Amino acid sequence: MAPDTTTSAATEGGGLSQEAVSYSKGTAEWRILNRKLGQLTTRVRRADAHQPTTREWFNKAIEKSGKTIPYVTKSSFRYSKLGDKEIRLLRLYQSKHPDDPLKADLFKRKLDDVDREYEALSYCWGTESADHEIQVRDLNATGPAVRNGTTKPGQENMIDTFRETIGAITHTEFKIRKNLHDALKQLRRKYGDVYLWVDAICIDQSSEGREEKQRQLAMMARIYNSAATVCVWLGEDKGEAEKAFRLARDIMNYKRFDEMIHDRNKMIDWQSLTAIMRADWFSRRWVIQEIALSRNATIHCGEHSLHWDDFADAVSLLVEKIELMRVGFRHELFDDVETSSASILIQTLGNICRKSDEDHDRGAISSRLLDVETLVSTLLAFQATFPRDTIYSILSLAKDFPKSQEAWELLHEEQILETNPIGILPNYGSSPRDLFIAFVTRSIHQTGSLDIICRHWAPDLERIEDGADQMPSWISARSKAPFGLPGTARGRQNGENLVAYLPHDQRRRYSASAVSRNVETGLERGERDGYFDENGGSPRSTEREAETSERGSISGNGIMVVEGFILGIIKSQSDVMRGGIIPGEWVARLGWKKNEENQVPDTLWRLLVADRMAQGARPPLWYKRACLHGLVDQRVTDNAGNIHPVTPVDRKISEQTTTYFKRVESIVWNRRIFELTAFEEKTGGPPIASGSQPARSTAKILPKPMMLYGLGPEESRVDHIVCILYGCSVPVVLKVAEQQRVSGLYEVVGEAYVDGIMDGEFMIEKWTSRAREFRLG
C-alpha cells in the first residue's frame, strides 16, 4: 500500500540535516513520483501509402508541436542524488502560448517503472553559450530540517533556513543553450504535460556530477530503448522542412514515385530533402545508438515533423535512383547524396540489430548483428566531440561487448567496465592512445586478422591531446578514409580502402597472405613491460621483464611485433593521382600502346580497378573491353594519354564504360602507381631497420629482377618496402622509422595493391622461407 506522503531519506551535509520535501497523496507531484505516467499521445504517425498525397487535410493532420533538445549548463540549480538504476525525467508544463517561458519539474524514477512512458531526445549540443533559461523544480529536492520552530546546530539564521527550504520546493532558473530552448518550445504541448528524458538536464553535467554522468552514460542504451518515442531535433527550419517532409510523405505512395523522379517541377522539393539530409545532427556519432535502439522515432525541424520511417524510406529510395535523377535534374543538386551521413546512417541501421515484433515488447532489441571492429571501421561519417567516443559511442550496439573472462579485458579492464543488459560504462580517465591500442589489440585477438592496421578509423590524431605520446603508425587516421574527416570537405578525398568491408558483407576481398597461416603478433610493453602474445594473452618471458616485476603502461612504446616477408622495394612511382587523373606516362608503362587499339594488357585494366568490383567480387571480363573503349575515347583519355574522371553526366559515353571508369576513379584517387623490384638477396635487399632481424633462410637467387606493378598510398616513396604480413589480406608498405627510439623499427605507411599476388600467389616456399619478424612502431 502506498504511503500517504512521499519523502526520501534524510541526509546529513555540512553539519545540517537535510530532508526531502513531502507531497500529500493524490497531488500531481505524488502521482508523478509513485504512479504510472500515463498513455503518451502520438506525435507523428507513419504516412499511409494508400492515401492520395495531395489532399490538404493530410498535411494538416501531422502535429506540429514535436521537436527535440540540446545541451544545458547548470546555474544555481541543485540536483538530488540518483539511486541505483534510477533516472531523472523532465515534466514539461503545457502552454497555450508559444512565447510563454519554459517551466518544468525534474523527478527521479526507477527506469524499469517508466518503461515506454516518456520520450527521449536526440539532438546536437551546439557550442554557443548558455544564455537561455528554463524554470526547473526538483521534486526530490531536500532542504534544511526545521523542528518546532528551531534550527539544527550550525544554522542559526532563521531567514537563511527558510530561504533554502523555499528554494528547494520552488522553480529555479536553469541556463540552457538556444538549440535546446528552441526544441523544448516545439516539444511543449498546448494541452497536457510532456515527459522527456534530456541528457543535458536529466544528468548532472557539473564537475560534481562526474561519477553520476559515467553511470548514466552506461545506461543510455537502455534509456533510449525504453522510451516510447525518440524525438530527433534537427534545429530551426531554414525554409526546407515543409517541402522536404511533404515530399517524403508523397514518396510513400509508390504509384507516384516513378513520376516524381522525372518531374522537373519537383526539383525544389528534392533540393529541400537533400538540404535536410545535410543537417549537423546526422554527422553526430552518438545518434547512431540513439536512433538504432529506438522503438519509435519522429524527426522534427522547426514546427514541422515527420515519422522517422517515412524519412528513412524516402532517403533509401532517393539513393536507389540517384544516378537516374542526376541525369534528369542538375547534377550538383545530388552531389555526395549516397555518401552523406544521413544516407550512410539509414543504410546501416538495418544491419545493426534486429527488433522484436511481439505486441507486448515491440521494438525491444532481440539481437545485435555487428562486432565492435565492424562498427568502428564502417561508421566513418560520424563525428565525436571526444576522441574516446569513437569507440565508446558504439559499444552498446556491438554483439561482442567485452566479457569478464576475455584475455583482452584482463589486460585492459580499467578502460571498459561491463554493466547491465546493454550498457558499457566508459572510463574517460584513460588516454585515447591506450584505448585505441586496446581496441586494435582486441580486434586482432578476436578475428585472427591484421587488417585492422590498414583500416582508417581513428579521429584526427594530431589534435587528440596536448603532450600525449605519438600514436603508433598502425593506428590509421580517418583523414585517409575515402571521404576524409567528417564535416571537413565534400566529395571524395582518397581511394577506397582495400581492406574495407560493408556492415552487411564482411568478406575479405583479398588474401595476399592466404588464410592458412596463424597470426603471430605481439605488443611490446616498453622498457619495463613484457611481450604480449595475442594467441594466449599471457606475457612471454623477456630480459626486460626479468629486470623488474613492475608493469608499465599497457601500451608501452606502442610497438607491435608481426611476422611476414619482404615482397620488394619501390623502384619508381607516379605522382599522386589527385582528382583521379591517371598520368599517360604510366598508362604506357603498364603496357598500353595506342597503335594496338584492340589490345589492352591485363595488368593495366585489372590494376586500375584493383582487380575487384565495387562490392568486392572479381571483375567481369567485359571490364577489359570497357577499358579499351575509354582508352580510345577522347572524352575519357586526352591526347597526352591521361585518363580523366567520368563523373559529369553530360559526357555521353556508354553505361558499361562509365561503370568501369567510375570504379577506376574510386580506386586510384590520391594514390600512386608504383613499380616494384622483387626482393632478391643477391642485390642486398631493401633498406633494413637498424638492429632488425634478418631473413631466416638463404632463399634461392632469382635469375633476374622481377618487376611488379601496384598501387600505393600518397605517402609512399621510392625505396620504401612492400611486405606480406601474415594475417593481413593485402600487402603493406613499410618504411624505416624516422626516429629510431628502439632498434629495428618500421612504420606502417599504408595498404597496397600489387597485381598478380593478391590471392596468395606468392605464398610458396621460395617466398615464405624468407619469413622474419617486423617491429612496427
Stockholm file with secondary structure:
# STOCKHOLM 1.0

chainA/1-777         MAPDTTTSAATEGGGLSQEAVSYSKGTAEWRILNRKLGQLTTRVRRADAHQPTTREWFNKAIEKSGKTIPYVTKSSFRYSKLGDKEIRLLRLYQSKHPDDPLKADLFKRKLDDVDREYEALSYCWGTESADHEIQVRDLNATGPAVRNGTTKPGQENMIDTFRETIGAITHTEFKIRKNLHDALKQLRRKYGDVYLWVDAICIDQSSEGREEKQRQLAMMARIYNSAATVCVWLGEDKGEAEKAFRLARDIMNYKRFDEMIHDRNKMIDWQSLTAIMRADWFSRRWVIQEIALSRNATIHCGEHSLHWDDFADAVSLLVEKIELMRVGFRHELFDDVETSSASILIQTLGNICRKSDEDHDRGAISSRLLDVETLVSTLLAFQATFPRDTIYSILSLAKDFPKSQEAWELLHEEQILETNPIGILPNYGSSPRDLFIAFVTRSIHQTGSLDIICRHWAPDLERIEDGADQMPSWISARSKAPFGLPGTARGRQNGENLVAYLPHDQRRRYSASAVSRNVETGLERGERDGYFDENGGSPRSTEREAETSERGSISGNGIMVVEGFILGIIKSQSDVMRGGIIPGEWVARLGWKKNEENQVPDTLWRLLVADRMAQGARPPLWYKRACLHGLVDQRVTDNAGNIHPVTPVDRKISEQTTTYFKRVESIVWNRRIFELTAFEEKTGGPPIASGSQPARSTAKILPKPMMLYGLGPEESRVDHIVCILYGCSVPVVLKVAEQQRVSGLYEVVGEAYVDGIMDGEFMIEKWTSRAREFRLG
#=GR chainA/1-777 SS CCCSEECCCCEEETTEEEEECCEETTSHHHHHHHSCCCCCCCCCCCCCTTSCTTCHHHHHTSCSCCCCCCCBCCSSCCCCCCCTTEEEEEEECCCSSTTSCCEEEEEEEEGGGGTTSSEEEECCCCSSCCCEEEEEEETTCEEECEETTEECTTCCCHHHHHHHHHHHHSCEEEEECHHHHHHHHHHCCSSSCEEEECHHHHSCCSGGGHHHHHHHHHHHHHHHHHSSEEEEECCSCCSCHHHHHHHHHHHTSHHHHHHHTTCGGGHHHHHHHHHHHTCGGGGBSTHHHHHHTCSSEEEEETTEEEEHHHHHHHHHHHHHTHHHHHHHSCGGGGTTGGGSHHHHHHHHHHHHEEECCCGGGTTCEEEECCCHHHHHHHCTTCBCSSTTHHHHTTGGGCTTCCCTTCHHHHHHTTTEEECSTTCEEECTTSCHHHHHHHHHHHHHHHHSCCGGGGCEEECCGGGSCTTCCCCCTTSEEGGGSTTCSTTTCSSCCSCCCTTCCBTTBCCCSCCTTCSSSCCCCEEECGGGCCEEETTTCSEECCHHHHHCSCCCCSSTTCEEEEEEEEEEEEEEECCCCGGGCBCHHHHHHTTCCTTCTTCCCHHHHHHHTTTSCTTSCCCCTHHHHHHHHHHTCTTTBCTTCCBCCCCCTTSCCCHHHHHHHHHHHHHHTTCEEEEEEECCGGGTCSCCCTTCCCCSSCCCCCSSCCEEEEEECTTCCTTCEEEEETTCSSCEEEEECSSCSSSSEEEEEEECEETTCTTSTTCSHHHHTTCEEEEEC
#=GC SS_cons         CCCSEECCCCEEETTEEEEECCEETTSHHHHHHHSCCCCCCCCCCCCCTTSCTTCHHHHHTSCSCCCCCCCBCCSSCCCCCCCTTEEEEEEECCCSSTTSCCEEEEEEEEGGGGTTSSEEEECCCCSSCCCEEEEEEETTCEEECEETTEECTTCCCHHHHHHHHHHHHSCEEEEECHHHHHHHHHHCCSSSCEEEECHHHHSCCSGGGHHHHHHHHHHHHHHHHHSSEEEEECCSCCSCHHHHHHHHHHHTSHHHHHHHTTCGGGHHHHHHHHHHHTCGGGGBSTHHHHHHTCSSEEEEETTEEEEHHHHHHHHHHHHHTHHHHHHHSCGGGGTTGGGSHHHHHHHHHHHHEEECCCGGGTTCEEEECCCHHHHHHHCTTCBCSSTTHHHHTTGGGCTTCCCTTCHHHHHHTTTEEECSTTCEEECTTSCHHHHHHHHHHHHHHHHSCCGGGGCEEECCGGGSCTTCCCCCTTSEEGGGSTTCSTTTCSSCCSCCCTTCCBTTBCCCSCCTTCSSSCCCCEEECGGGCCEEETTTCSEECCHHHHHCSCCCCSSTTCEEEEEEEEEEEEEEECCCCGGGCBCHHHHHHTTCCTTCTTCCCHHHHHHHTTTSCTTSCCCCTHHHHHHHHHHTCTTTBCTTCCBCCCCCTTSCCCHHHHHHHHHHHHHHTTCEEEEEEECCGGGTCSCCCTTCCCCSSCCCCCSSCCEEEEEECTTCCTTCEEEEETTCSSCEEEEECSSCSSSSEEEEEEECEETTCTTSTTCSHHHHTTCEEEEEC
//
